[in-house]
């Protein structure tokens, strides 16, 4: 299991959400019902890495990747394109 890197990274609770913050951007924010991914405009290798590390560490079942300069997330047997952010529904 890969753990979330520590450089400029914080993990904390915000109300009902668990948050993974990289620099000053909440790159992953999640609870039992949704996952919010946010690049903050920083579409970097490290932003993507923090998102994927959070998914693995917290069992969030998504994977972020880049293809031809576009960003995608695989979630619930779907591939979704996203630019700076996306909300994934875990439970209805």
Secondary structure as UniProt FT lines:
FT   TURN            7..8
FT   STRAND          9..14
FT   TURN            15..16
FT   STRAND          17..22
FT   TURN            23..24
FT   STRAND          25..30
FT   STRAND          34..38
FT   TURN            40..41
FT   HELIX           45..58
FT   STRAND          62..67
FT   TURN            68..69
FT   STRAND          70..75
FT   TURN            76..77
FT   STRAND          78..82
FT   STRAND          85..89
//
